[in-house]
Amino acid sequence: MRKIIVLSLLAFILSLSCYAFVFAAARQGNAPPARQESAIFQLSTWGSIFRGVYDGAITCGELKQRGNFGIGTFDSLDGEMVVVDGEIFQVKGDGNVLAADDKLLTPFAMVTFFAPDQKFSQEDIASLEELQQNLEPFFPSRNIFYAIRIDGTFNYVKTRSVPRQERPYRPVVQSEFEARDITGTIIGFWCPGYAQGILAPGFHFHFISADRKMGGHLLDCRFAKGDVQIQYHAKLETVLPATEAFRKADLSRR
């Protein structure tokens, strides 16, 4: 009886060892461990901006807790937002670029903690349209989201921004700006078509110069060489504004 008990214990110990080996092998596998999944954080919806919901809902200080890279706008549509390397910049309607105070409010923004999944170069780009056409083949799927950063010296850049709006909000008058031989960064996102209304489908880029003196929503660009970084996103966190303007807006219209 004692011998049977000893043999049973040995068999149990051996089975545990085999299980531990299989478990360890399964964890190691052939693929590297996946890094912690990052999400795109979005405040409000793209459709609400087109319905004139310009009232700020959270502060820039709060937004920094959600990401170090992204785009957006400010309370009363007061200029274009560029978030790069953990700093938030405000491109005013007259083209001036300011470091955004943490107390400034935003009605709409998209940010993430940027960690690229792939890096490559683009050369001899003659237009923003050509750049976009060249980037899409690098997307492994058209059903997820992408954060995109491009650094380089640009032969030509054209941007726009908007002045602060006053109630009652009317159609926005935009100002355009141009620069040549300028070093800077393109920052933005690509969103799938099924997200229309919540997000702007396709590409949405902003630009800021390396000296932080020029920027805005990107309309066009040309460059000889740009360093591209792309981050894949399968997670989107959307938070709706707790403002009276958002609650009362008719967002069902198309």
C-alpha positions in Angstrom: 0.0 0.0 0.0 2.8 2.4 0.9 4.6 1.6 -2.3 1.5 2.4 -4.3 1.1 5.8 -2.5 4.8 6.6 -3.3 4.4 5.7 -6.9 1.2 7.8 -7.2 3.0 10.8 -5.7 5.9 10.4 -8.2 3.4 10.2 -11.1 1.6 13.4 -9.8 4.9 15.3 -9.5 6.0 14.2 -13.0 2.7 15.3 -14.5 3.1 18.7 -12.8 6.6 19.0 -14.3 5.3 18.2 -17.8 2.4 20.6 -17.4 4.8 23.4 -16.4 7.0 22.6 -19.4 4.1 22.8 -21.8 2.8 26.0 -20.2 6.2 27.6 -20.5 6.6 26.5 -24.1 3.2 27.9 -25.0 4.1 31.2 -23.4 7.4 31.5 -25.2 6.1 30.5 -28.7 7.7 31.9 -31.8 6.3 35.4 -31.5 7.6 38.2 -29.2 5.4 39.1 -26.2 2.8 41.7 -27.3 3.2 45.1 -25.8 0.4 46.6 -23.8 -2.4 47.6 -26.1 -2.8 51.3 -26.6 -6.1 53.0 -27.4 -7.1 56.1 -29.3 -8.9 58.4 -26.9 -11.5 60.6 -28.5 -13.5 63.4 -26.9 -16.9 64.0 -28.6 -17.7 63.1 -32.2 -16.7 64.5 -35.6 -20.3 65.0 -36.5 -20.9 67.2 -33.4 -18.2 69.7 -34.6 -20.1 70.0 -37.9 -23.3 70.8 -35.9 -21.6 73.7 -34.2 -20.9 72.0 -30.8 -17.9 74.1 -30.0 -18.1 74.3 -26.2 -15.1 72.9 -24.4 -15.6 69.8 -22.2 -12.3 68.9 -20.7 -9.0 70.8 -20.1 -5.7 70.3 -22.0 -4.2 69.2 -18.7 -6.8 66.3 -18.6 -6.1 65.5 -22.2 -2.4 65.0 -21.6 -3.3 62.2 -19.2 -4.9 60.4 -22.2 -2.1 60.7 -24.7 1.1 62.5 -25.9 0.2 62.6 -29.6 -2.8 63.8 -31.5 -5.0 66.5 -33.0 -8.1 68.5 -32.1 -9.4 72.0 -31.5 -10.1 74.4 -28.6 -13.1 76.0 -26.9 -15.2 78.0 -29.3 -13.2 76.5 -32.2 -10.3 78.8 -31.3 -7.7 77.4 -33.6 -6.2 74.0 -34.5 -4.6 71.7 -31.9 -1.4 69.7 -32.4 -0.2 67.3 -29.7 3.4 66.2 -30.2 5.9 64.7 -27.8 3.6 65.3 -24.8 3.1 69.0 -25.5 -0.1 70.7 -26.8 0.1 73.6 -29.2 -2.6 76.0 -30.4 -2.4 77.3 -33.9 -4.5 80.5 -33.8 -6.7 81.8 -36.6 -4.0 84.4 -37.5 -1.3 81.7 -37.8 0.5 82.3 -34.5 1.4 79.1 -32.6 1.2 79.1 -28.8 1.9 76.5 -26.1 -1.5 75.7 -24.8 -2.2 76.3 -21.2 -3.3 73.2 -19.2 -6.5 75.1 -18.3 -7.6 75.6 -21.9 -10.7 73.7 -22.8 -11.3 71.5 -25.8 -14.6 70.4 -27.4 -13.0 67.7 -29.7 -9.7 65.9 -29.7 -8.0 62.6 -30.6 -4.9 61.5 -28.8 -2.9 58.4 -28.0 0.4 57.4 -26.4 2.4 57.0 -29.6 4.5 53.8 -30.0 5.1 52.9 -33.7 4.5 49.4 -35.0 6.4 50.1 -38.3 8.9 52.7 -39.6 9.9 53.5 -43.2 10.7 56.4 -45.5 8.8 58.1 -48.3 10.7 60.0 -51.0 9.9 62.5 -53.7 6.3 63.2 -52.6 4.7 65.8 -54.8 1.4 66.3 -53.0 -0.6 65.3 -49.9 -2.8 63.2 -52.2 0.2 61.2 -53.4 1.4 60.8 -49.8 -1.9 59.4 -48.7 -2.0 57.0 -51.7 1.5 55.8 -50.8 0.7 55.2 -47.1 -2.4 53.0 -47.6 -0.5 49.9 -48.9 1.4 49.8 -45.6 -1.9 49.3 -43.6 -2.3 45.6 -42.8 -6.1 46.1 -42.6 -8.7 48.7 -43.6 -10.8 47.9 -40.6 -8.7 49.2 -37.8 -7.3 52.7 -36.9 -3.8 54.1 -37.5 -1.9 56.9 -35.8 0.7 58.4 -38.3 3.7 60.6 -37.7 6.0 61.9 -40.5 9.2 63.9 -39.8 11.2 65.7 -42.4 12.2 68.9 -44.2 9.3 69.9 -46.5 9.7 71.8 -49.8 6.2 73.1 -49.4 3.5 73.0 -46.7 0.0 74.5 -46.8 -2.1 74.6 -43.7 -5.3 76.3 -42.4 -6.7 77.4 -39.1 -9.8 79.1 -37.8 -10.4 82.1 -35.5 -12.4 81.9 -32.2 -16.1 81.8 -32.9 -18.7 83.8 -31.1 -22.3 82.9 -30.5 -24.5 82.5 -32.4 -22.1 80.3 -34.3 -22.1 80.8 -38.0 -20.2 79.2 -40.9 -16.5 79.3 -40.2 -14.1 81.6 -42.0 -10.8 79.8 -42.5 -7.3 81.3 -43.0 -4.6 79.5 -45.0 -0.9 79.6 -44.5 2.0 78.5 -46.7 5.7 77.8 -46.0 8.7 76.5 -48.0 11.8 74.7 -47.0 10.5 74.1 -43.5 11.4 71.3 -41.1 8.5 69.9 -39.1 6.2 67.0 -38.3 2.9 65.8 -39.8 0.6 64.3 -37.1 -2.7 62.5 -37.7 -4.9 59.5 -38.0 -6.5 57.2 -40.5 -10.0 55.9 -39.7 -12.1 53.3 -41.5 -15.2 54.3 -43.4 -17.6 52.6 -41.1 -16.7 55.1 -38.4 -18.2 58.0 -40.3 -20.1 60.4 -38.0 -18.1 59.3 -35.0 -14.8 60.0 -36.7 -13.7 61.5 -40.0 -13.1 58.6 -42.3 -9.8 58.4 -44.1 -6.8 60.7 -43.3 -6.8 63.7 -41.0 -3.5 65.4 -40.6 -2.2 68.5 -38.8 1.3 70.0 -39.1 3.7 71.8 -36.8 7.1 73.2 -37.6 10.2 72.2 -35.7 10.6 75.8 -34.4 6.9 75.7 -33.3 6.2 78.9 -35.3 3.9 77.5 -38.1 1.2 74.8 -38.2 -2.4 74.0 -38.6 -4.7 71.5 -40.4 -2.7 70.1 -43.3 -4.0 70.9 -46.8 -1.0 70.1 -48.9 2.7 69.2 -48.8 5.8 68.3 -50.9 9.0 66.8 -49.7 12.1 64.9 -50.9 12.3 62.5 -48.0 10.2 61.9 -44.9 10.5 59.5 -42.0 7.2 57.7 -41.5 6.0 56.0 -38.3 2.7 54.2 -38.0 0.9 52.8 -34.9 -1.9 50.2 -35.2 -5.0 50.6 -33.1 -7.8 48.2 -32.5 -9.2 50.0 -29.6 -11.1 53.4 -29.6 -12.4 55.0 -26.4 -14.9 57.8 -27.1 -16.1 60.0 -24.4 -19.1 62.3 -25.0 -19.1 65.9 -23.6 -21.1 66.5 -20.5 -22.2 70.0 -21.8 -25.6 71.5 -22.4 -24.6 72.3 -26.1 -23.9 68.6 -26.8 -27.0 67.3 -25.0 -29.3 69.6 -26.9 -27.6 69.3 -30.4 -29.5 67.5 -33.1 -26.9 65.0 -34.2 -29.2 62.7 -36.1 -29.1 64.9 -39.2 -26.7 63.9 -41.9 
